[in-house]
């Protein structure tokens, strides 16, 4: 049994707690948040702390899940790693590539398990298509020639950003890493071609409100769109193949896989009745973490690659703004 502490008890915390119920190897022994009002969310049998450093010193958990706002990821994770404790860190790992490199280096020096939670990789519809594509559908469909990810959230109303998303650092930081982690499962070594991130003066201190990022590989190309202004909650990933008659759509919002062929849409996998989609994501994340913990492995190489693309898109957009 892995004794786990959690730092940060906001919205994501609720999904983790529900997911833990499905993972027998994890026991939450302590939780921490600076807001006293969240004490009531403490799981049965766990202890609540306002000071996370005091918590890890007194409770000595085997691992800590870091679920604090993005701006605090580096500071909190660094302290926990310095105390010699394994970490599962919510995405994005950091808001700066050098900070991520520093954390990875520290985890290596301490021989610790350091895992980033790329939860969209564990979506049921993504896992289902990944397994079948690699097991045989690739021969039928051919290689992926084109892809498109649309990740849309209704986070802007009347030119004002909703309070609870102010800590997400913009649509690209929040959803771009999710889309990149999905595309990476199907297409090797994607590279960034160009990026367009839109900022509005009234909300720009919280990040971009819309992005379009163009990516390519030796055999394919495509786009990632993120948008907070459309008033819809919809996430989809589409693939076109060498077999040009067929298109696969991963409807992340509905947990479905759809085959489009000759004007007809057929649902070929449907997980819409298997529970909350984000809880399903985090069940996969936690099971993966258990495997990393037991085998003393990590996903830091993958994390560094995906975050490099994430931050490169922001840098290229800055160059465009200043030309």
Buried (B, 14 or more C-beta within 10 A) or exposed (E): EBBBBBBBBBEBBBBBBBBBEBBEBBBBBBBBBBEEEBEEBBBEEBBBBEEBBEBBEEBBBBBBBBBBBBEBBBEBBBBBBEBEBBBBBBBBBBBEBEBBBBBBEBBEEBEBBBBBBBBBBBBBBBBBBBEBBEEEBBEEBBBBBBBBBBBBBBBBEEEEBBEEBBBBBBBBBBBBBBBBBBBBBBBEEBEBBEBBBBBBEEBEEBBBBBBBBBBEBEEBBBBBBBBBBBEEEBBBBBBBBEBEEBBBBBBBBBBBBBBBEEEEEEEEBBBBEEBEBBBBBBBBBBBBBBEBBEEEEBBBEBBBBBBBBBBBBBEBBEEEEEE
